[in-house]
Amino acid sequence: MTKQVFSPFTLGHLSLKNRYLVAPMTRVSADENGAANETMARYYERFAKGGFAAIISEGIYIDRLYSQGYKNQPGLASEEHVKAWKDVVSTVKNSGANMIAQLMHAGGQSQANAYTETTAGPSSTAPKGEQLGFYYGSGPYKTPKAMDAKDIEQVIQSFAAAAVNAKKAGFDGVEIHGANGYLLDEFLTDYLNNRDDDYGPSIEKGLNLFVKIIEAVREATGTDFLVGVRISQGKVSDQTYKWPNGENDAATIFSTLGKTDIDYIHVTDKDGTAPSFGEGTKSLSEAAKAFGNEKPVIANGMLHTMEKAETIIKNGHADLISIGTGALANPDLPLLLEKGEPLKPFQPQEILMPIAHIKKSELAYELLKK
């Protein structure tokens, strides 16, 4: 009997050959001006040839203002960026996979920005923790400027414009990054959102920004373009963070998103099968399925074993599985699992490898030296 993880699935207008997607992962391998390059094309091509149905890109910055988060992060903020991504996307599609652009505004978690030294967030409160050394950051995060109404409108329009650029570049859709402590997630975080307007401080008001961005992106790209959202509790800067009201907050978030015109909800947790709100509670993907108005759900979080992935789909807790570090270690993971072959364990040094499993690549090593 065919495993459900290997069965096809229709996601929006896309016909996926199986349930495996590559999760978005920060790669810091673009050119300094944010242009995608040959290194990236080779990196993404490997997953496409490895049997994944679709690839969600690393987080892509959306404007030349405050959105960039990392040195050598790619952008979709100019025609030059569009042109560069076209080669990457066509390489992936010619190798048998669909490709989705993850659109990201780093907010207060920005570590590097070629366009400004200022960071911006919902309030003038710095994220917790230290910047990520393996992504060229050091020391505490800066205290961001509190965004005013003009800044917020600019962010909404930048997401829409970047989505249009993604469509021009040939992407099959976009994923709006609302997770991991970046800007949109900061609007859902109690200690980072101290606003007193339509966008805070409550989660209900913070969700207004999500809704407006989704509406703007959908209006700009039309109905024949995939639009999804990624959600998490934990953050780059605060990995153990939980929503204050647990499942009640999950119900608010996912029901609100479920009423919008998105094609899927993508959730990520440390363990995609574990209770997310305390003992005996739902997992994050289970909550998204329960409260998300029947939107397709992508689950992420140590789901690289076929047993875990198959169980979560059979139980109706997710429709699709995204693989992160497991894919870095095994860029041909779907093919290996379908053949019943063992997976290689993830090695931490692989996190910065722009081309998985090509460790002798001179290009890769030169990139790491930058």
N, C-alpha and C positions, 0 to 999 in steps of 0.2 A: 504494500500500500504506500502511495506517495505521501511523504510528510507534508503537512500544511505549509511549512516554511518554504517549500519548493513549489507550491502552487501559485498560479498567477493571481494578480490583484489589480483592480481598476482604481486608480487614485486620480480623482478629477478627470481630466481628459487623457491621462496616461495609462497605458496598458503595461503593467510591470510583469516581468517574466517569473519573478519569485518575490519573497517577502524581505529580502536582505538589502539594506541600504548602507552606504558608508556614512558614518556620522560626521558632522562638521568638526574639524580639528585645526586649531591655530598652527600654522606652518612657518610663518615669518620667512618666506622664500621668494617673495615678489621683488621686483626692482625697487630702488629707493623711491622712485616717483609713483609707486603703487601699481605699476603695470605688471600683469601676469607674464610669464616667460616660459621658455622651453623646459626648464627644470620642473615647473608646475605641470606642464602638459604630460611629461613623462611620469610624474608621480600619480596623477589622476588616471592616466591611461592604464596603469598597472592594475588598478581596482576594476576598471571596466573589463579588462581582459580576464580578470579573476572571477567573473561570474556574478558580480553585484548587479542588481536590477537598476539601481539609481545611486548617484553620488550627490551628497549635499556638500557644497564647498565649505572651505574655511570661512570664518566671518569676514565679510567684505565691507570696508567703510563706505559711507554713502555720500559724503560731501567733503569739501576742502575747508571745513571749519573745525568743528570739535569732535567729529565722529571717529577719527582714527585712534586705534588703541595700542598698536605695536609697531616697532620698527620693521620695515620690510613687509608690512601687511598690504594685501592687494586692495584696490579700490574699484568702484564703479561710479566715479564722480566726474568723468570726462569722456570725450570721444576717444582719446588715446587709450583709456582704460577699456572701453568697449572693443576697440580694435584688437587689443592684446588678448582679451578673453575669448574672442571668436576662435582663435587657433586652438586654445585649450578645450573649449566646448566641442568643437568639431572633431577633435581627436578622440574625446570620450565617446561621442555618439557613433563615430565610425568604428569604435571598438565594442559597441553593443549595449551601452548603458545610457540612461537618461541622466540629466544633470540639473540640479537645483542650486540657485545662488542664495547663500545665507547673507542677509543684509543686516549690518550691525552698527550700532552707535555705542562706543565704549563708555560714554558717560564719565563718571568719576573714577572708573577703573583704568582710564587711559594711562599707559606707561610711556608712550612716545607718539608724537604727532609732528609731521613735517610742515604743517601749516600754522601752528600756534603752540605756545607753551601753556596756554590756559586750558583747564578742563571744565566741563559743565555738567551739572546734575540737577536733580529736582530741588535740592537745598544745599546750603553751604556747609555740608558735613562730609568729611573725608571717609572713604571706605575703610573698614578695619584691615589689619594685617599689613603685610609687606608686598611690594611688587615682585613679580616672578623673575628670578634670576636667569632661568633657562630661556626666557624670552627677552633677555637684555635689560631687565628692569632692576632697580635697587632702591632700598629705603622705603619709607612709608609713602602712601598715595598722597597726592596733592589735595588740598581743600578746593573743591570745585566752586565755580561761580554758580549762584542760584539762577536757574533759567527763568526769564520773564516770558510774557505772553508771546512776544515776537520770536524769541528763541524756540519756543515750543511749536509755533506755526512753521518755522523754518525746518525743524526736524520732520514734521509731518510731510512737508513738500519734498524734502530730501529723500525720504523713504520712497515716495512715489516716483521721483525722478530716477532714482537708482534702479527701481523695478523696471521702468521703461528701458533703461540702459541694459539691464539684464536680458530683457526680451530681444533687444537689438543684437545683443551678443550671441543669441541662439539658445540661451538657457530655457528649460522647459517650465520653469517657475521660480518663485522666490520663497524663502523662509524668513520671516520676520523674527529677529533674535530678541526674545523677551525673557531670556534665562541668564543664569550664571553671574548675576551681579552687574551686568552692563546696564545701559541707561534705562531701558524699559522696565527691567526687573527692579531697578532702584525706586521706581514709582510705586512698586508693590511692597517695599521694604519699610517697616515701621520706623526704624531709626535713621533712615536716609531721606524719607519724605516728610518734611515738616511744613509743607505748604498749607495755605489756607485759601484755596480757590477751587476751581473745577477739577483740579488734578491731584488734590490731596487734602488732608493726610491719609484718608482711609483707602483701603484697597479698592472699594467701589469707585472712588473718584480717580485713583491711579489708573484704573482700567479704561477710563475715558480716553487716555492717550492711545492705548492699544486699538480701541474701536475706531478712532479717527484715522489712525495710520492704515488700518485694514481697509477702511472705506476709500481712502485716497489712493491706495495701491490698486485696489480692484477697479476703481473708476479709470485709472490711468492705463491699466494693462488689458482690460476686457475680460470676458468670461472664458476665453480659450487659453488661459494662463494659470498655472497652479499657484496658489497662495496658501502658505502654512504659517504656523507660529510655534516657536519653541519656548517651553516653560520649565522652570526648575525651582526648587526651594534653595538649595545650596548655591554658593557663589565662589568665584575665584578667590575672593578676599575673605570669605566667611563660609567655609564648606559645610559647617554643621547647622547653618541657619534653618529654622522652621517657621512656617507661617504661624502667627500667634494663636489663631483659632482653628488650627489643624484642618480637619475635613470640612468644617464650615467655610473656611476661607477657600479651600479647594472647590467646593460647590459654587461659591460666588465667582471665582475666576473661570472655571471651565464652563459654567452655564452662560456667563457673559460672552465668552469666546464662541461658544456653540451657537449663539444667536446671530453671529456675524457671517459674512459670506466667505469664510475660509474653507479650504479643502481638506485640511488635516490639522491635528494638534500633535506636536512632538514633545515628549517629556523625557527628562533625564534625571537619574538618581544614582547614588553610589551602587545600589543593587536594584535593578529594575523589577525584581520579583518580591522584594521585601516590603513590609508595612512602612508607609512613609510618615505616619502621624502618631506613632506609638504602637505598643503591642495590641494586636487584634484589629488594627485599622487597615484600610485599603492601601495598596501600592499606588504610586502616582499615576501609572497608566490605567489602573483599575478605576481610580477616581475620575480620570479624564473620560473613560468610557461611560461611567455611571452618570456623570453630570454634563457631558459635552454635547448633548443634543444629537447623538449618533454620528458625530464627526469621526472619520477614521483616525486612529491613534497609532503613532509610532512610539515604541518603547526603546529606551536606551539605558544601559547600566550593567556591565558585566554579563551580557547575554550572548557571548560568543559560543558557548556550548549549545549543540543542537537540542539537547534535552530541555534546557531552560527556555530557549526560543520557542520550541514546539509547545511546551506546556502553557506559556503565557498566551499564545495564539489560540490553542485549543480551549482554554478556559474563558476566552472572550475578553481578556484584559488588554489586548492590543491586536492590531491588524498587521502591523509591519514592525521589523526589528532593525535598529540602526547599530552599527558596530564601530567602535572607536579604536582603542588600543589593540583589540583583537585583530582588527584589520591591518594595523601597522605591522604587527608580527606575522600576519597571514593575509596578504593582499588578494590571495585566491581562496579565501575562506569558504565561500559557497561551493566551489568546485571540490575542495578537499572534503567538506562535510558530506556532500552528495556521494562521493566515492568511499566514504567511511574511513578516510585517512586521518591520522592524528594532527592536532594543531600544535604549532610552536608556541611556547610561552612568550609573553611580551617582555622585552628587555627595556628598562628605563631609558637607555641611551637612544632608543629608537624615536623618542618623542620629538627630537629635533631633526631627524633625518627627512629631508625633503623628498627623497626617493626611497621608499621602503625596500629593504633587502638588496640594495645596490650599494653596499657599504664601501666598495672600492672605487666608487665614482669620484673622479677628481672634481667634477663640478659640485657634487654634494659636499665634499670636504672643504672646498674653497668657500662655499656658502657659509659653512659653520664657523669659519675663521673671521667672518665679517663682524 
